[in-house]
Amino acid sequence: MICLSVIATEEERDKFRKIYEENYLKMYHVALGMIKNQPDAENAVQESFLCLAEKFEKYSHLNGRKMSGLCVSIVKNKVIDIIRKANHYSEEELENLVLCDECPEHNAPLIAEKKEEGIFVQKVLNQVPEIFRDTLILKYCYELSNQEIARFQGVSTRTVEMRIYRGKNKFKEAWDGIQR
């Protein structure tokens, strides 16, 4: 856990610890999916939390999905900074990397072993409405339970189950439509 001395009150420190516990794993998966290097992904997450701690007063009013979204945005930017410093990618590749991370379903290795299959799956997933697509990604790519997804999305478990059911149907319809 990072140093909390920059956060003024014990109440804020407790809130920050809770945010850390709720978002660390998600942020790590996002970073690892982008950079494909465990130490760099861990560094990006830690740098992200340091950044959040330094500006915690500004963001402490956020909670739930808004705080989670902020955490993911910060870690994406930290990963891009790490990649730029290492000069691993051109600007065009960085743009594709960000696009890939914004929609984890675009990450072909998570979906299929072969690049062609991954590209096809990308096209199909792009046809699925965002709310269903996001739920399917959380379920099948990030392997979250329905309860975890419900907590993350701020909905009931029944709503998550319905989104998964409808998302699978939308995916199948899109799959059949593209195959023709």
Secondary structure, 3 states (H helix, E strand, C coil): CCCCCCCCCHHHHHHHHHHHHHHHHHHHHHHHHHHCCHHHHHHHHHHHHHHHHHCHHHHCCCCHHHHHHHHHHHHHHHHHHHHHHHCCCCHHHHHHHHHHHHCHHHCHHHHCCCHHHHHHHHHHHHCCCHHHHHHHHHHHHCCCCHHHHHHHHCCCHHHHHHHHHHHHHHHHHHHHHHHC
